[in-house]
Amino acid sequence: ELSMQCILIALNRFLQEKHGSKMAFLDGNPPERLCKPIADHIESLGGQVILNSRIQKIELNSDKSVKHFMLTNGNIITGDAYVFATPVDTLKLLLPEDWKEISYFKK
């Protein structure tokens, strides 16, 4: 096992500073060179990118697949596939009980 503190500090600098990507692999800032192309691709395929929203709960179907995301503002997000970015500690709080038995989520 290995502490990720050094990597997280470097990644934080990479994400926060205007020219931070010069120490990595992008030829511009991460939001424009990494995040925007991903969002544009999702939207070009008919998907929707929703920013600055917090998930309150992940509701499941009887087969343990995602039924919908409930946001803290009361909105419900439904779709065929879901992607959300959150710190691991937050994911642990949101993880449905039925998923905690899945080996992928045990670590």
C-alpha angles and dihedrals in degrees: 000000000000135000112246094200095108092048092047091050090051092045091049090054090046091053099040105044124075093229096029092113090068086079090055135033109291127098092215141014118316098243092055100034101035113017100037095053090050092049091045091052093050091049092046088060092052097266127133127230114208117190133193094022126129124217114226098182142358107223117204136208120231089267090057093251119131114279095180145316117251112211125212089245090061097256119133120218118205129179149137093259132014135206124178133172118220138141115268092247091057091046089054089057093047098043111117115238091242090060096050090079092057110103092225090065099040094086 
